[in-house]
Amino acid sequence: AMMKAILIAAVLCGAVSAFAPVVQQPRGLSAANQLQQYQVQPISRRAASDDENNNDDVASAKVPSDWQSQILSGLSVIIDPDLDADIVSLGFVQNLQIDDSGIVSIDLCLTTPACPIKDLFVQQCQDIINGLEFTRGAQVTLTAQQNEAPTAAPLGMSQIGAVIAVSSCKGGVGKSTTAVNLAFALQGMGAKVGIFDADVYGPSLPTMVAVEDDNVRFVGRQIAPLKRGGVSLMSFGYVNEGSAVMRGPMVTQLLDQFLSLTNWGPLDYLILDMPPGTGDIQLTLSQRLNITAAVIVTTPQELSFVDVERGVEMFDTVNVPCIAVVENMAYFEKEKSANVEVDYETLRDKFLQVLKERDGISDEAAADVVNSLVDTVQENVQNAGKGEMEEIRIFGQGHKRRLSEQWGIEHTFSVPLVSTIAKNGDSGTPFILDNPSSPQADTYKELAKTVVRETSKVLFSKTSRPNLSYQSEAHVIQVDGMDQGTLAPAELRRECRCAACVEELTGKQILNPESIPESIRPMSMSPTGNYAVSVDWSDGHKSLYPYRQIRSMLASKNTNDEVLDENMEKEKETVPL
């Protein structure tokens, strides 16, 4: 009887599990790779288990007279995906040598020591060199190009490779938090980094980063920056307690003196924590410092999106490309609750009723089985959702898609509302140092990789942007550059993705294509940053088209033209003579 009860219980447990909630593992961002600069040791092309005769053959392999050409020819297949050119033509391969034993040594001089794919470059170089018959191994030494600041740069900034402005058009969105964690993420990738707090009205850096030694020292007539974990730091708050009480022109002069008198030394990146707004101070800093690129920090609200537009337009007026947008406080994460209500007494009665209908089961055995079943159900309900997180969008869904479709800014990052980020900001230790393996730290590391890649494109890329011009006689828009072709003005106008033409939430087109006449023409066309072109139309509308969208339209048009040509050829072949 007991065995029959156990079998029935097993069947019932299977039925219970069918409606019991399933516990899932929490989702998280993939961990970013920690890449460090190093010298790669020689690696033999043949395995260590090769016999001595095989090794003797390799050692006695004759080095051809054109060994340099063969190696460079092989390495020329390695392409830098950001600069869209091979590492040989870019001048990365230097000091190519081979010793008497057949070991090849090269210096791989990259654009930055924080290159996210430097390990991949090294492995590819090794594989190619070790694949040649006359080599026994490859020794690759990673180096980086020397920083060359513009001639008009302030004295203390003469050895800075790139200036990255972290900006917001309003306060309280987490701009300084982003700037600090971005700087330490870049430093963790192998770069030499500094942070300059340009907000003299409310300096944040002294609170967010506790320095190793708060004594201000001079190097000749210049101020030595303070340090924390290898990152150079300077803020008005380090040399003067409290915030400044002064007018705008005095603030501009003070910032200019700070930048000129701070002896930053050689830096790969100087992170400029800009004061909020788009006024005279921001414009003066942008023009005076020759900023390389900008990162905009915002929040998901509609008002913040308007500020993002203002920030992009401000930097565009001084020819500074916006390479990324960080959407701070994008959502709040909480553990999911099961939200399952179970009447355990009714469930207990149902189980007992089923068991009593079976012959040969005593009341005592049935009660034991029912108690076990109810306990199992209760445990499953209590554990349901544990460890699984859900995102609660307190401030709305955000505007990442609009940023991509309207402005062509593809690199957008969402940072959740996490109490530990705020606590670390108040404690003086950057969040990324205390929580290097957290999903939020991974987001900051991905942001740092984007900054490295996009900055290299700005400084070193030879790829030209598409150039658009209106040909009035043919009534077409001519696209020149890497992508060539023509577009009909009406076709381009109908593809506008602004908020007046496309519904933001659904992506449904509001604009009626038939309302756009074929005679419409562009009145003016000008680049906006590095990613989009602005067009003023004859109907009074203003559109912004990412270059990605222009390329996609050209590719689609070329494909359609090819299909049309093929169909015409087939029709000619079928026409009887």
Buried (B, 14 or more C-beta within 10 A) or exposed (E): EEEBBEEBBEEBBEEBEEEBBEBEEEEEEEEBEEBEBEEBEBBBBBEEEEEEEEBEEBEEBEBEEEBEEBBBEBBBEBBBEBBEBBBBBBEBBEEBEBEEEBBBBBBBBBBBBBBBBBBEBBBBBBBBBBEBEBBBBBBBBBBBBEBEBEEEBBEBBBBBBBBBBBBBBBBEBBBBBBBBBBBBBBBBBBBBBBBBBBBBBBBBBBBBBEBEEEEEEEEEEBBBBBBBBEBBBBBBBBBEEEEBEEEEEEBBEBBBEBBBBBBBBEBBBBBBBBBBBBEEBBBBBBEBBBBBBBBBBBBBBEEBBBBBBBBBBBBBEBEBBBBBBBBBBBBBBEEBEBEBEBEEEEBBEBBBEBBEEEEEBEEEBBBBBBEBBBEBBEEBBEBBBEEBBEEEEEBBEBBBBBBBBBBBBBBBBBBBBBEEBBEBBEBEBBBBBBBBEBBBBBBBBBBBBBBBBBBBBBBBBEEEBBBBEBEEEEBBBBBEEEBEBEBBBBBBBBBBBBEEBBEBEEEEBEBEEEEBEEEBBBEEBEBBBBBBBBBBBEEEBEBBBBBBBBBEBBEEBEEEEEEEEEEEEEEEEEEEE
